């Protein structure tokens, strides 16, 4: 049953990453991050982009380090699950980071 | 591990007729009226679910015709506004809660054991309880229409419209209590489906070789398990507000109507996929049969199901785009709503590819499949349109949305279900259908449907709002509405003809031969109509398709016949399908209907406002719950059962990972989701709702000490529950069980004391939430106490031993859950106090 957990890891990471980005957004708004600048740009979107990239990196690790054994179908399902999570994180969180304000 | 290593030697062949008689005597329902009230057989219960849901579908359809009659002309005087409000609310509620969900529950209960190679569902009595709760709840809801007090706030019951101020009658209470009562059956079905799929598959049927229908139902049940609790919680909170004035949704006292919307749509959007996935399972089963090729892209479809299950929980806010939510939520939920089209499309293309690769026989089920493609794809595309925020703002609450949801639900559920019914009717009735009636019904439904709803896209884009009963100032909408209404009547004729076709088949069709569609799946490896026990011997490796019909009937599979005169099923490992043990199932009993009746009495007393008497109903519920444990346990170790040559398996009393254990874990997932939803409510109101912070609390050192003492004795009870199991073979086992029961009882007393110290829950939402958190803890304490008492009885009455554990493992699970959630709840209150 380990392969089932491996299959679910990608979508679970998507859920976790969304919660983390959402939380960071709220925290940034509460702490006036949009008004704070860093050498790389405004702190608020910068923090969210960094978190998003870390998340995508974790998704990449899941995909790259996939060592599921078992049958061909099991390996396919684990690979698919990893990609489902990765694509979901990339597609659904990108507009959040690009367009969100504290409004 | 290769299949050879899993190989199981066949049993010697026997006389099929003798096996049939032996099994039928054990598995069939009682004769006469006793069979009606005592049946727990999955075949009977599944068919009852489907037949009852179809009856509700007909009633909902009649209500739809009344709506169309009213809207046919701009000054319709057919219904007054009050009645119109009740009728459209009841139409939506009936179709969602009394037709769609129960229909899929019934289909899965009836079909899953057959297609997975089992004799029954995992929890037969639970299935029967679910049916009776559904029937009684449905009758309560429907009766309100006859008495003129039906819900009238729309099927999603938004507050403040459904609050006491604007809905002072019992209309909203009928919805809240009736739907919650019905949802008992949904959660029960979800638990049953998951455990059946994971633990009752044929020996050697690994998850990766399971028929796609199994994957679809597994996804559906997982979504039900997580999707229904937020709605149940929302209904409880709203009923508490209406009945006792606890202000969860009232802005002036720290509540927020938005909390209801979040809780409702956390259920409401996954609900669409809960309805769609089983229908897609039907399609994935039927299409390869009529295309005469295996399904294309098994793995891709399973991955698509996985994607749908997860993504569907990231969409709910697209129903709330116009309520003024932050840009961030708009962006995320819009993107997720568009993305969900991808896994849906993967399935659509897999089905088209399958048909492309084969030679499609356009029999009646395939006509309905064609109806699905035409209708659902259009609904999906308008769904992508509505996922775009700017368009959504324009079309929100117009008839465009009404058209979209009907294209999705009728296309994605009704057409596939009609295909499924026509496909499996020979197995249900044992007869062929009467020619031509079904085809005529199909064309009437298809033409009538599109005639009704396609035009609503136009009226919606012209600005016609949903739920209005007249439009005297908009003559330009009238001809479109008139045609819609005519289309609705044509569709109704089609459905009437469909029912006639089914009745004719049942009564007058000629006898069907075995496997009339030449399907490859296990469900057709049995005589028609399907016998009460499904398989005379159970399928195993190499004998898990329709071709195994004769060897299985001759008893060459596992567990042939019923030599011990009891209902036995084979329990397997969740992942590999390796045989684990033999479970003995309960036989016919009236306990489910009695339990449903006492549960119904509680809901009726609440509805009548007789709160003082409800403790009597609660006591009756506890009594009924206690009776359920009477069947469990064994006073002696039994010898291993030989399921096949060289394969001896223990009975379920003598293993720890029983079906009951798996079921409890599954139930606690739903329970945990409800609790997480409650914590979400606490967080949401604390951060979002105006009129916070709450007034100063009156909790002091006394409350802190009481809470600490309660948690301490709860911990003692949890440890005692563990020791009661590990020391079960010694005399101290009963002692630990007694200590656990006493500690649990003391913890309940302390929680009661803590409740006395709380501030008045009517004062502010924070105080009301604290009361609910405490009530949640008390409820679980009562359940844990009952399980502890059951374990104590097991120990005292000799139902435990070196191998036999009685109820102790399940008690431990509940005890740990109670302790964990109580620590969190009291922690939340402590943090609020510090903050």
Interface residues (C-beta under 8 A of the other chain):
Chain A: X1 X3 X4 X7 X8 X11 X14 X15 X18 X22 X25 X26 X70 X71 X73 X74 X76 X77 X80 X81 X83 X84 X85 X87 X88 X91 X92 X93 X94 X95 X96 X98 X99 X100 X101 X102 X103
Chain B: X206 X207 X208 X209 X298 X299 X300 X302 X303 X306 X307 X309 X310 X311 X313 X314 X326 X327 X328 X331 X332 X334 X335 X336 X339 X342 X343 X574 X575 X687
